[in-house]
Amino acid sequence: MASVRVDSLLDAREAGLAMELVGGRGGLSRRISGPRVQKPGLALTGYTNYVHPERLQVLGLTEISFLRQAAPDARKSGLEALCALEPSAIVVTRGLEVPPELVLGGDKFNVPVFSTPLMSSVFINRVTKWLEDRLSPTTSVHGVLIDVLGIGILLMGKSGIGKSEAALDLVLRGHRLVADDIVEIRKRPPDMIYGGGSEIIKHHMEIRGLGIINIKDLFGISAVRDAKKIELVVELVEWNEEEEYDRLGVEELRHSILDVAVPMLRVPIRPGRNITSIIEVAARNQLLKYQGKHSAREFQDRLNRALIEAKPDVPHVRVDEVE
């Protein structure tokens, strides 16, 4: 099961959590295995049946106000009972004063105790999004990911078929490189997949005969981006005279990545074919489909109507059945 270390929350500056450690330093190596956050509520009174230790526990204004008015012995026993469950970590929000009993309990049971100036709702929203991103399923594929007219296109195909060269030509046309060679893919709820490059090879591209080039340095920051939603897979294959290729586009292929079915095109490569233009048109066609316009299916409908009007007794046919 995927998990993240508690101490990684302190380094998550991009999440804007503004967390400060106030106790339980010995538990920073604890792990969080789920994105859901819990407010313990009744656990502070000793009823701990439904506290999930693998989640972050958040104490906001309501909980801290309750602890302030509670008798010292009840406050101590409630907080110690919560810490004894050894949750991943406890966070006090709104910059409220952290009860000394909570700090002592965190140190005793090695449960990290944090403070943040954020309101509970804001903190929970931010940390949940950050955890969902870090705990989501991941994989990596061999290919090139490029942003063409706002459509994330994953180019796939065997090594040496020309994926990087096609991507370089697209960059020259003003489109943006996301990743070359190894594309790291992460699934985000409910069914979206995003790809990016690894830190080592980010913004770099390998061109056979030329070597490694830095797209960002050569063409500027506008020629690259760090991540992009994958919306179309284009597989480049060698032309085979004995194989039948889709000439109509009525039936859509799908490629499964992390259990997400992504629209797919299989484009054969042969001398004289302008692959870059085909990919660019594929992106434009995908944009049309998002607007509800499917050119191939509209053509099939017009053809069927024309056949029926010409011969009323002619049965309905599919366009791919017409030679």
C-alpha positions as CSV (number, residue, x, y, z in Angstrom):
1,M,0.0,0.0,0.0
2,A,1.3,3.5,-0.9
3,S,2.2,5.7,2.0
4,V,4.2,8.9,2.8
5,R,6.3,9.8,5.7
6,V,5.0,12.4,8.1
7,D,8.1,14.5,7.9
8,S,7.4,15.0,4.2
9,L,4.6,17.3,5.2
10,L,7.2,19.8,6.5
11,D,8.8,19.9,3.1
12,A,5.6,20.3,1.1
13,R,6.0,24.0,0.5
14,E,4.0,23.8,-2.7
15,A,1.0,22.6,-0.7
16,G,1.0,25.8,1.5
17,L,0.4,23.9,4.7
18,A,2.5,26.2,6.9
19,M,3.1,23.5,9.5
20,E,5.4,23.8,12.5
21,L,6.5,20.9,14.7
22,V,5.8,21.4,18.4
23,G,6.2,17.9,19.8
24,G,6.7,14.2,19.1
25,R,9.8,14.6,17.0
26,G,10.6,10.9,17.5
27,G,7.6,10.0,15.4
28,L,8.4,11.9,12.2
29,S,9.2,8.6,10.5
30,R,5.6,7.5,10.9
31,R,3.7,6.9,7.7
32,I,0.3,8.2,6.4
33,S,-1.4,5.6,4.2
34,G,-4.6,7.4,3.3
35,P,-5.6,10.9,2.1
36,R,-8.6,11.2,4.4
37,V,-8.2,13.5,7.4
38,Q,-10.1,12.9,10.7
39,K,-11.3,15.3,13.5
40,P,-11.3,13.1,16.6
41,G,-14.2,14.8,18.4
42,L,-15.5,12.3,21.0
43,A,-12.1,10.7,21.2
44,L,-11.1,13.6,23.5
45,T,-13.6,12.3,26.0
46,G,-12.1,8.8,25.9
47,Y,-14.3,7.3,23.3
48,T,-11.7,6.2,20.7
49,N,-13.4,3.4,18.9
50,Y,-13.6,5.1,15.5
51,V,-10.2,6.8,15.5
52,H,-8.2,5.7,12.5
53,P,-4.5,5.7,13.4
54,E,-3.3,5.8,9.8
55,R,-4.9,9.2,9.2
56,L,-4.0,12.8,10.2
57,Q,-5.9,13.9,13.3
58,V,-7.0,17.6,13.2
59,L,-7.9,19.7,16.3
60,G,-9.7,22.9,15.4
61,L,-11.5,25.6,17.4
62,T,-14.3,23.4,18.6
63,E,-11.9,20.7,19.9
64,I,-9.5,23.2,21.5
65,S,-12.3,25.1,23.1
66,F,-13.7,21.9,24.6
67,L,-10.3,21.0,26.0
68,R,-9.9,24.5,27.5
69,Q,-13.1,24.2,29.6
70,A,-12.5,20.5,30.5
71,A,-11.2,19.6,34.0
72,P,-7.4,19.2,34.0
73,D,-7.6,15.5,34.7
74,A,-10.2,14.9,32.0
75,R,-8.1,17.0,29.5
76,K,-5.0,15.0,30.3
77,S,-6.7,11.6,30.1
78,G,-8.5,12.5,26.8
79,L,-5.3,13.7,25.1
80,E,-3.2,10.8,26.4
81,A,-5.9,8.3,25.2
82,L,-5.7,9.9,21.7
83,C,-1.9,9.8,21.6
84,A,-1.9,6.2,22.9
85,L,-3.5,5.1,19.7
86,E,-0.4,6.3,18.0
87,P,-2.0,8.1,15.0
88,S,0.2,9.3,12.1
89,A,0.2,12.9,13.5
90,I,-1.9,15.5,15.2
91,V,-2.4,19.0,13.8
92,V,-3.8,22.0,15.7
93,T,-5.2,24.6,13.3
94,R,-5.9,28.4,13.4
95,G,-2.7,29.1,15.2
96,L,-4.4,28.1,18.5
97,E,-2.3,27.4,21.5
98,V,-1.3,23.7,21.7
99,P,-2.3,22.2,25.0
100,P,0.8,21.2,27.0
101,E,-0.8,17.8,27.7
102,L,-0.9,17.2,24.0
103,V,2.8,18.0,23.6
104,L,3.7,15.7,26.5
105,G,1.5,12.9,25.0
106,G,3.2,13.3,21.6
107,D,6.7,13.1,23.2
108,K,5.6,10.1,25.3
109,F,4.1,8.0,22.4
110,N,6.3,9.5,19.6
111,V,3.3,11.0,17.8
112,P,4.2,14.2,15.9
113,V,2.2,17.3,17.0
114,F,2.0,20.2,14.5
115,S,0.6,23.7,14.6
116,T,-0.6,25.7,11.6
117,P,-2.2,29.1,11.3
118,L,-4.6,27.9,8.6
119,M,-8.3,27.4,9.4
120,S,-9.4,23.8,9.7
121,S,-11.3,23.8,6.5
122,V,-8.5,25.3,4.5
123,F,-5.9,23.0,6.0
124,I,-8.0,19.9,5.4
125,N,-8.6,20.9,1.8
126,R,-5.0,21.5,1.1
127,V,-3.5,18.5,2.8
128,T,-6.1,16.2,1.3
129,K,-5.3,17.3,-2.2
130,W,-1.6,16.9,-1.5
131,L,-2.0,13.4,0.0
132,E,-4.3,12.3,-2.9
133,D,-1.6,13.3,-5.3
134,R,1.2,11.6,-3.4
135,L,-0.8,8.4,-2.7
136,S,-2.4,8.0,-6.1
137,P,-1.4,5.0,-8.3
138,T,1.6,5.6,-10.5
139,T,3.4,3.9,-13.4
140,S,5.9,4.8,-16.1
141,V,5.9,4.1,-19.8
142,H,8.4,4.5,-22.7
143,G,7.2,7.3,-24.9
144,V,7.0,11.0,-25.4
145,L,4.3,13.3,-23.9
146,I,3.6,16.6,-25.6
147,D,1.0,19.3,-25.3
148,V,-0.5,20.0,-28.7
149,L,-3.1,22.7,-28.8
150,G,-3.9,22.0,-25.1
151,I,-4.4,18.2,-25.7
152,G,-1.9,16.0,-23.9
153,I,-0.7,13.5,-26.5
154,L,1.3,10.4,-25.5
155,L,3.4,9.2,-28.4
156,M,4.2,5.5,-28.2
157,G,6.0,3.0,-30.4
158,K,9.1,0.8,-30.5
159,S,12.5,2.4,-29.9
160,G,13.9,4.3,-32.9
161,I,10.6,4.7,-34.8
162,G,10.7,8.5,-34.6
163,K,8.8,9.6,-31.5
164,S,11.3,12.1,-30.4
165,E,11.9,13.5,-33.9
166,A,8.1,14.0,-34.3
167,A,7.9,15.7,-30.9
168,L,10.9,18.0,-31.8
169,D,9.1,19.0,-35.0
170,L,6.0,19.8,-32.9
171,V,8.0,21.9,-30.6
172,L,9.3,23.8,-33.6
173,R,5.7,24.5,-34.5
174,G,5.1,26.1,-31.1
175,H,3.8,23.1,-29.1
176,R,5.2,22.1,-25.7
177,L,7.3,19.2,-24.6
178,V,6.3,17.5,-21.3
179,A,8.5,14.4,-21.2
180,D,10.8,12.4,-23.5
181,D,11.8,8.7,-23.3
182,I,10.3,7.9,-19.8
183,V,6.9,9.3,-18.9
184,E,5.9,9.1,-15.3
185,I,2.2,8.8,-15.0
186,R,0.0,9.4,-11.9
187,K,-3.7,8.8,-11.6
188,R,-5.9,11.4,-10.0
189,P,-9.5,10.9,-8.9
190,P,-11.9,10.1,-10.4
191,D,-10.4,8.9,-13.6
192,M,-7.8,11.3,-14.9
193,I,-4.1,10.5,-15.6
194,Y,-1.3,13.0,-15.7
195,G,2.1,12.5,-17.1
196,G,5.4,14.3,-16.5
197,G,9.2,13.8,-16.7
198,S,11.6,12.6,-14.1
199,E,13.7,15.3,-12.4
200,I,16.9,14.0,-14.0
201,I,15.8,14.1,-17.6
202,K,13.1,16.8,-17.4
203,H,13.0,19.2,-20.4
204,H,15.7,17.1,-22.2
205,M,15.3,15.1,-25.4
206,E,17.4,12.5,-27.1
207,I,17.8,12.8,-30.9
208,R,19.8,10.1,-32.6
209,G,22.8,11.5,-34.4
210,L,22.5,14.8,-32.4
211,G,22.5,13.6,-28.8
212,I,20.9,15.0,-25.7
213,I,19.4,18.5,-26.1
214,N,17.8,20.8,-23.6
215,I,14.5,22.0,-25.0
216,K,14.0,24.7,-22.3
217,D,17.4,26.2,-23.0
218,L,17.1,26.0,-26.8
219,F,13.5,27.3,-27.2
220,G,12.6,29.0,-23.9
221,I,10.3,28.3,-21.0
222,S,7.2,28.5,-23.3
223,A,8.3,25.3,-25.1
224,V,8.0,23.0,-22.0
225,R,5.7,22.2,-19.2
226,D,6.1,20.0,-16.1
227,A,2.9,18.0,-16.3
228,K,-0.1,17.4,-18.5
229,K,-3.3,15.4,-18.5
230,I,-3.0,12.6,-21.0
231,E,-6.0,12.8,-23.3
232,L,-4.9,10.9,-26.5
233,V,-2.5,8.1,-27.2
234,V,-0.9,8.0,-30.6
235,E,1.0,4.7,-31.4
236,L,3.5,4.9,-34.2
237,V,3.9,1.6,-36.1
238,E,5.9,0.5,-39.1
239,W,3.8,0.3,-42.3
240,N,2.8,-3.3,-43.1
241,E,1.3,-3.9,-46.5
242,E,-0.5,-7.0,-45.2
243,E,-2.3,-5.2,-42.4
244,E,-5.5,-3.3,-42.6
245,Y,-5.5,0.2,-41.1
246,D,-8.4,2.3,-40.0
247,R,-9.4,4.6,-42.9
248,L,-12.6,5.9,-41.4
249,G,-12.2,6.5,-37.7
250,V,-15.8,5.5,-36.8
251,E,-14.8,3.0,-34.2
252,E,-12.5,4.4,-31.5
253,L,-9.6,2.4,-30.1
254,R,-8.8,2.7,-26.3
255,H,-5.6,2.2,-24.5
256,S,-5.7,1.4,-20.8
257,I,-3.4,3.2,-18.4
258,L,-3.9,2.7,-14.7
259,D,-7.3,1.3,-15.5
260,V,-8.3,4.5,-17.3
261,A,-9.3,4.0,-21.0
262,V,-7.7,6.7,-23.1
263,P,-8.7,7.4,-26.8
264,M,-6.0,5.9,-29.0
265,L,-4.9,6.2,-32.7
266,R,-2.5,3.8,-34.5
267,V,-0.6,5.7,-37.1
268,P,1.5,3.7,-39.6
269,I,4.9,5.2,-40.6
270,R,6.2,5.2,-44.2
271,P,8.3,7.5,-46.3
272,G,6.4,10.6,-47.4
273,R,3.9,10.7,-44.6
274,N,4.0,13.9,-42.5
275,I,3.6,12.5,-39.1
276,T,3.8,15.9,-37.4
277,S,0.9,17.2,-39.4
278,I,-1.1,14.1,-38.7
279,I,-0.5,14.4,-34.9
280,E,-1.5,18.1,-35.0
281,V,-4.7,17.3,-36.9
282,A,-5.4,14.5,-34.4
283,A,-5.3,17.1,-31.6
284,R,-7.6,19.4,-33.5
285,N,-10.0,16.5,-34.2
286,Q,-10.0,15.6,-30.5
287,L,-10.9,19.1,-29.6
288,L,-13.9,18.9,-32.0
289,K,-15.0,15.6,-30.3
290,Y,-15.0,17.4,-26.9
291,Q,-17.5,19.8,-28.5
292,G,-19.7,17.0,-29.6
293,K,-18.6,16.9,-33.3
294,H,-17.4,13.5,-34.6
295,S,-16.6,14.0,-38.2
296,A,-16.4,10.3,-39.2
297,R,-19.8,9.4,-37.6
298,E,-21.4,12.5,-39.1
299,F,-20.2,11.4,-42.5
300,Q,-21.6,7.9,-41.9
301,D,-25.0,9.4,-41.0
302,R,-25.0,11.6,-44.1
303,L,-24.1,8.6,-46.3
304,N,-26.8,6.4,-44.9
305,R,-29.4,9.2,-45.3
306,A,-28.3,9.7,-48.9
307,L,-28.6,5.9,-49.7
308,I,-32.0,5.7,-48.1
309,E,-33.3,8.8,-50.0
310,A,-31.9,7.4,-53.3
311,K,-33.4,3.9,-52.7
312,P,-36.1,3.8,-49.9
313,D,-35.9,0.0,-49.8
314,V,-32.2,-0.1,-49.1
315,P,-31.5,-1.2,-45.6
316,H,-29.4,0.8,-43.1
317,V,-25.7,0.2,-43.8
318,R,-22.5,1.1,-42.1
319,V,-20.0,3.3,-43.9
320,D,-17.3,0.8,-43.4
321,E,-19.4,-1.8,-45.3
322,V,-19.3,0.3,-48.4
323,E,-16.5,-0.4,-50.8
